[in-house]
């Protein structure tokens, strides 16, 4: 089982990234809460990981903090929540925000996340109430700082594709990306603004 990797960040295109570890390139999927804090490509990075096996795929998920991985694993235990939905939840809110949401029974905030309906939101609040208390959160869970821009020809198109990968419908993803776009913003910043605008 792969629990942690340390290497050089070769590429990042939400939600996927590539890390070189002694000549071996590991493909991982990561939530936006991790993407926003990643170093620039070519820089060293350390990630805690979760190796997810299903019938048709084996996927390695990467997280910058133990809190993110712990929440991801607890979400997978909730009936009806798969890896893709857990990734979308962590992309829409960090562990501290999710804990506040659950403890305050903020069903409306959960329903605004892609793929989550009213019944799933209710289930998350009920089943995760005791579990979030056991997740060790860092003193500061702020992800509001500037994000490193992902270099690309069209940041709006990259942001749209990333939002689609997180579960938003194509038309909705395009609308969100265009609304959040501004001159000089990279795709990661557009994604951050789009996700904040959705909540």
BALOBA-1460 file (C-alpha; in Angstrom, 3 decimals):
// residues 199
<rec num="1" residu="x" x="0.000" y="0.000" z="0.000"/>
<rec num="2" residu="x" x="1.295" y="3.456" z="-0.884"/>
<rec num="3" residu="x" x="0.748" y="5.834" z="2.028"/>
<rec num="4" residu="x" x="3.059" y="8.722" z="1.205"/>
<rec num="5" residu="x" x="5.190" y="9.908" z="-1.682"/>
<rec num="6" residu="x" x="7.883" y="12.551" z="-1.937"/>
<rec num="7" residu="x" x="9.303" y="13.708" z="-5.227"/>
<rec num="8" residu="x" x="9.255" y="16.395" z="-7.904"/>
<rec num="9" residu="x" x="5.980" y="17.827" z="-9.140"/>
<rec num="10" residu="x" x="6.138" y="17.369" z="-12.925"/>
<rec num="11" residu="x" x="2.643" y="18.388" z="-14.019"/>
<rec num="12" residu="x" x="-0.673" y="19.522" z="-12.580"/>
<rec num="13" residu="x" x="-3.974" y="19.809" z="-14.390"/>
<rec num="14" residu="x" x="-6.882" y="19.646" z="-11.932"/>
<rec num="15" residu="x" x="-7.785" y="17.160" z="-10.648"/>
<rec num="16" residu="x" x="-4.719" y="15.207" z="-11.876"/>
<rec num="17" residu="x" x="-1.051" y="15.634" z="-11.083"/>
<rec num="18" residu="x" x="2.172" y="13.814" z="-11.873"/>
<rec num="19" residu="x" x="4.979" y="13.359" z="-9.335"/>
<rec num="20" residu="x" x="8.409" y="11.966" z="-10.212"/>
<rec num="21" residu="x" x="9.854" y="9.738" z="-7.489"/>
<rec num="22" residu="x" x="13.354" y="8.519" z="-8.359"/>
<rec num="23" residu="x" x="12.515" y="8.258" z="-12.043"/>
<rec num="24" residu="x" x="9.041" y="6.762" z="-11.591"/>
<rec num="25" residu="x" x="6.117" y="9.024" z="-12.453"/>
<rec num="26" residu="x" x="3.103" y="8.619" z="-10.156"/>
<rec num="27" residu="x" x="-0.247" y="9.818" z="-11.495"/>
<rec num="28" residu="x" x="-2.523" y="11.038" z="-8.728"/>
<rec num="29" residu="x" x="-5.865" y="12.724" z="-8.363"/>
<rec num="30" residu="x" x="-6.141" y="15.468" z="-5.783"/>
<rec num="31" residu="x" x="-8.889" y="17.769" z="-4.498"/>
<rec num="32" residu="x" x="-8.702" y="21.488" z="-5.163"/>
<rec num="33" residu="x" x="-7.967" y="22.067" z="-1.464"/>
<rec num="34" residu="x" x="-4.610" y="20.397" z="-2.194"/>
<rec num="35" residu="x" x="-4.127" y="21.946" z="-5.652"/>
<rec num="36" residu="x" x="-4.421" y="25.462" z="-4.276"/>
<rec num="37" residu="x" x="-1.433" y="24.834" z="-1.997"/>
<rec num="38" residu="x" x="0.850" y="22.908" z="-4.380"/>
<rec num="39" residu="x" x="4.268" y="24.334" z="-5.276"/>
<rec num="40" residu="x" x="5.148" y="25.234" z="-8.857"/>
<rec num="41" residu="x" x="5.999" y="22.448" z="-11.286"/>
<rec num="42" residu="x" x="9.621" y="21.372" z="-10.958"/>
<rec num="43" residu="x" x="9.541" y="21.890" z="-7.188"/>
<rec num="44" residu="x" x="9.696" y="19.140" z="-4.529"/>
<rec num="45" residu="x" x="6.405" y="17.997" z="-3.018"/>
<rec num="46" residu="x" x="5.318" y="15.549" z="-0.317"/>
<rec num="47" residu="x" x="1.840" y="14.041" z="-0.359"/>
<rec num="48" residu="x" x="-0.008" y="11.595" z="1.859"/>
<rec num="49" residu="x" x="-1.929" y="9.177" z="-0.327"/>
<rec num="50" residu="x" x="-4.903" y="6.862" z="-0.484"/>
<rec num="51" residu="x" x="-4.808" y="3.920" z="-2.898"/>
<rec num="52" residu="x" x="-8.342" y="3.252" z="-4.131"/>
<rec num="53" residu="x" x="-9.159" y="-0.025" z="-5.885"/>
<rec num="54" residu="x" x="-12.385" y="-0.736" z="-7.724"/>
<rec num="55" residu="x" x="-13.382" y="-3.236" z="-10.401"/>
<rec num="56" residu="x" x="-12.435" y="-1.075" z="-13.365"/>
<rec num="57" residu="x" x="-9.599" y="1.075" z="-12.009"/>
<rec num="58" residu="x" x="-6.857" y="1.569" z="-9.449"/>
<rec num="59" residu="x" x="-6.487" y="5.217" z="-8.499"/>
<rec num="60" residu="x" x="-3.953" y="6.940" z="-6.267"/>
<rec num="61" residu="x" x="-5.276" y="10.028" z="-4.494"/>
<rec num="62" residu="x" x="-2.905" y="12.624" z="-3.073"/>
<rec num="63" residu="x" x="-3.376" y="15.113" z="-0.239"/>
<rec num="64" residu="x" x="-1.142" y="17.738" z="1.314"/>
<rec num="65" residu="x" x="-2.535" y="17.226" z="4.823"/>
<rec num="66" residu="x" x="-3.508" y="14.268" z="6.947"/>
<rec num="67" residu="x" x="-6.798" y="16.035" z="7.715"/>
<rec num="68" residu="x" x="-7.758" y="15.977" z="4.029"/>
<rec num="69" residu="x" x="-6.934" y="12.294" z="3.693"/>
<rec num="70" residu="x" x="-8.760" y="11.417" z="6.920"/>
<rec num="71" residu="x" x="-11.886" y="13.242" z="5.792"/>
<rec num="72" residu="x" x="-11.670" y="11.606" z="2.351"/>
<rec num="73" residu="x" x="-11.501" y="8.153" z="3.957"/>
<rec num="74" residu="x" x="-14.392" y="8.898" z="6.309"/>
<rec num="75" residu="x" x="-16.508" y="10.147" z="3.403"/>
<rec num="76" residu="x" x="-15.932" y="6.874" z="1.539"/>
<rec num="77" residu="x" x="-17.614" y="5.054" z="4.442"/>
<rec num="78" residu="x" x="-20.861" y="6.976" z="3.922"/>
<rec num="79" residu="x" x="-23.443" y="5.015" z="1.953"/>
<rec num="80" residu="x" x="-23.771" y="6.437" z="-1.561"/>
<rec num="81" residu="x" x="-20.545" y="8.453" z="-1.448"/>
<rec num="82" residu="x" x="-17.829" y="7.269" z="-3.823"/>
<rec num="83" residu="x" x="-14.317" y="8.533" z="-4.461"/>
<rec num="84" residu="x" x="-15.447" y="11.041" z="-7.102"/>
<rec num="85" residu="x" x="-18.026" y="12.602" z="-4.789"/>
<rec num="86" residu="x" x="-15.546" y="12.684" z="-1.882"/>
<rec num="87" residu="x" x="-13.053" y="14.463" z="-4.144"/>
<rec num="88" residu="x" x="-15.741" y="16.971" z="-5.173"/>
<rec num="89" residu="x" x="-16.616" y="17.662" z="-1.531"/>
<rec num="90" residu="x" x="-12.975" y="18.329" z="-0.653"/>
<rec num="91" residu="x" x="-12.682" y="20.512" z="-3.742"/>
<rec num="92" residu="x" x="-15.612" y="22.631" z="-2.648"/>
<rec num="93" residu="x" x="-14.599" y="23.040" z="0.986"/>
<rec num="94" residu="x" x="-11.603" y="22.241" z="3.152"/>
<rec num="95" residu="x" x="-11.901" y="19.904" z="6.189"/>
<rec num="96" residu="x" x="-12.470" y="22.780" z="8.617"/>
<rec num="97" residu="x" x="-15.274" y="24.215" z="6.467"/>
<rec num="98" residu="x" x="-16.842" y="20.775" z="6.061"/>
<rec num="99" residu="x" x="-16.794" y="20.230" z="9.829"/>
<rec num="100" residu="x" x="-18.555" y="23.561" z="10.430"/>
<rec num="101" residu="x" x="-21.077" y="22.697" z="7.713"/>
<rec num="102" residu="x" x="-21.890" y="19.323" z="9.293"/>
<rec num="103" residu="x" x="-21.967" y="20.573" z="12.889"/>
<rec num="104" residu="x" x="-24.316" y="23.415" z="11.870"/>
<rec num="105" residu="x" x="-26.472" y="21.047" z="9.751"/>
<rec num="106" residu="x" x="-25.925" y="23.351" z="6.775"/>
<rec num="107" residu="x" x="-27.676" y="21.215" z="4.206"/>
<rec num="108" residu="x" x="-27.937" y="24.059" z="1.688"/>
<rec num="109" residu="x" x="-24.145" y="24.414" z="1.391"/>
<rec num="110" residu="x" x="-23.735" y="20.684" z="0.743"/>
<rec num="111" residu="x" x="-26.453" y="20.603" z="-1.928"/>
<rec num="112" residu="x" x="-24.555" y="23.278" z="-3.896"/>
<rec num="113" residu="x" x="-21.650" y="20.834" z="-4.364"/>
<rec num="114" residu="x" x="-21.744" y="18.771" z="-7.614"/>
<rec num="115" residu="x" x="-23.523" y="15.437" z="-7.389"/>
<rec num="116" residu="x" x="-25.026" y="16.012" z="-3.950"/>
<rec num="117" residu="x" x="-28.778" y="16.054" z="-3.624"/>
<rec num="118" residu="x" x="-30.948" y="16.687" z="-0.604"/>
<rec num="119" residu="x" x="-30.978" y="13.063" z="0.595"/>
<rec num="120" residu="x" x="-27.205" y="12.690" z="0.272"/>
<rec num="121" residu="x" x="-26.692" y="15.970" z="2.136"/>
<rec num="122" residu="x" x="-28.944" y="14.747" z="4.950"/>
<rec num="123" residu="x" x="-27.041" y="11.446" z="5.104"/>
<rec num="124" residu="x" x="-23.703" y="13.261" z="5.218"/>
<rec num="125" residu="x" x="-24.813" y="15.444" z="8.107"/>
<rec num="126" residu="x" x="-26.153" y="12.492" z="10.117"/>
<rec num="127" residu="x" x="-23.355" y="10.018" z="9.439"/>
<rec num="128" residu="x" x="-20.435" y="12.459" z="9.534"/>
<rec num="129" residu="x" x="-21.389" y="14.371" z="12.697"/>
<rec num="130" residu="x" x="-19.453" y="12.056" z="15.029"/>
<rec num="131" residu="x" x="-16.685" y="11.339" z="12.529"/>
<rec num="132" residu="x" x="-15.638" y="14.940" z="11.841"/>
<rec num="133" residu="x" x="-14.970" y="15.456" z="15.543"/>
<rec num="134" residu="x" x="-12.245" y="12.817" z="15.339"/>
<rec num="135" residu="x" x="-10.432" y="14.450" z="12.412"/>
<rec num="136" residu="x" x="-7.369" y="16.322" z="13.628"/>
<rec num="137" residu="x" x="-7.423" y="19.720" z="11.935"/>
<rec num="138" residu="x" x="-4.452" y="22.095" z="11.752"/>
<rec num="139" residu="x" x="-4.660" y="25.368" z="13.650"/>
<rec num="140" residu="x" x="-4.925" y="27.249" z="10.376"/>
<rec num="141" residu="x" x="-6.980" y="25.741" z="7.575"/>
<rec num="142" residu="x" x="-6.910" y="28.853" z="5.411"/>
<rec num="143" residu="x" x="-6.702" y="28.303" z="1.674"/>
<rec num="144" residu="x" x="-7.448" y="31.879" z="0.759"/>
<rec num="145" residu="x" x="-3.952" y="32.875" z="-0.305"/>
<rec num="146" residu="x" x="-2.880" y="33.347" z="-3.888"/>
<rec num="147" residu="x" x="-2.592" y="30.163" z="-5.877"/>
<rec num="148" residu="x" x="0.188" y="29.450" z="-8.306"/>
<rec num="149" residu="x" x="-1.132" y="29.821" z="-11.820"/>
<rec num="150" residu="x" x="-1.240" y="26.781" z="-14.037"/>
<rec num="151" residu="x" x="0.423" y="27.706" z="-17.309"/>
<rec num="152" residu="x" x="-1.716" y="27.035" z="-20.349"/>
<rec num="153" residu="x" x="-3.018" y="28.617" z="-23.525"/>
<rec num="154" residu="x" x="-6.580" y="29.091" z="-22.291"/>
<rec num="155" residu="x" x="-7.060" y="29.180" z="-18.499"/>
<rec num="156" residu="x" x="-10.860" y="29.419" z="-18.845"/>
<rec num="157" residu="x" x="-10.951" y="26.224" z="-20.920"/>
<rec num="158" residu="x" x="-8.619" y="24.466" z="-18.464"/>
<rec num="159" residu="x" x="-10.776" y="25.600" z="-15.543"/>
<rec num="160" residu="x" x="-13.921" y="24.389" z="-17.332"/>
<rec num="161" residu="x" x="-12.419" y="20.932" z="-17.904"/>
<rec num="162" residu="x" x="-11.306" y="20.741" z="-14.269"/>
<rec num="163" residu="x" x="-14.794" y="21.675" z="-13.022"/>
<rec num="164" residu="x" x="-16.293" y="19.007" z="-15.285"/>
<rec num="165" residu="x" x="-13.847" y="16.464" z="-13.826"/>
<rec num="166" residu="x" x="-15.075" y="17.435" z="-10.373"/>
<rec num="167" residu="x" x="-18.646" y="16.555" z="-11.333"/>
<rec num="168" residu="x" x="-20.205" y="19.744" z="-12.685"/>
<rec num="169" residu="x" x="-22.221" y="19.461" z="-15.892"/>
<rec num="170" residu="x" x="-20.421" y="20.908" z="-18.975"/>
<rec num="171" residu="x" x="-22.750" y="23.895" z="-19.380"/>
<rec num="172" residu="x" x="-22.627" y="24.673" z="-15.656"/>
<rec num="173" residu="x" x="-18.823" y="24.311" z="-15.580"/>
<rec num="174" residu="x" x="-18.443" y="26.665" z="-18.549"/>
<rec num="175" residu="x" x="-20.770" y="29.226" z="-16.966"/>
<rec num="176" residu="x" x="-18.927" y="29.100" z="-13.637"/>
<rec num="177" residu="x" x="-15.496" y="29.426" z="-15.266"/>
<rec num="178" residu="x" x="-16.536" y="32.363" z="-17.468"/>
<rec num="179" residu="x" x="-18.147" y="34.153" z="-14.538"/>
<rec num="180" residu="x" x="-15.018" y="33.747" z="-12.387"/>
<rec num="181" residu="x" x="-12.542" y="34.642" z="-15.151"/>
<rec num="182" residu="x" x="-10.657" y="37.919" z="-15.073"/>
<rec num="183" residu="x" x="-7.603" y="39.207" z="-16.953"/>
<rec num="184" residu="x" x="-4.361" y="37.769" z="-15.594"/>
<rec num="185" residu="x" x="-5.930" y="34.881" z="-13.684"/>
<rec num="186" residu="x" x="-4.597" y="31.355" z="-14.213"/>
<rec num="187" residu="x" x="-6.810" y="28.281" z="-14.325"/>
<rec num="188" residu="x" x="-6.316" y="27.420" z="-10.629"/>
<rec num="189" residu="x" x="-7.360" y="30.916" z="-9.555"/>
<rec num="190" residu="x" x="-10.414" y="30.761" z="-11.820"/>
<rec num="191" residu="x" x="-11.359" y="27.388" z="-10.323"/>
<rec num="192" residu="x" x="-10.946" y="28.766" z="-6.797"/>
<rec num="193" residu="x" x="-13.191" y="31.753" z="-7.576"/>
<rec num="194" residu="x" x="-15.751" y="29.541" z="-9.327"/>
<rec num="195" residu="x" x="-15.951" y="27.117" z="-6.392"/>
<rec num="196" residu="x" x="-16.248" y="29.944" z="-3.869"/>
<rec num="197" residu="x" x="-18.993" y="31.508" z="-5.982"/>
<rec num="198" residu="x" x="-20.900" y="28.214" z="-6.008"/>
<rec num="199" residu="x" x="-21.089" y="28.078" z="-2.201"/>
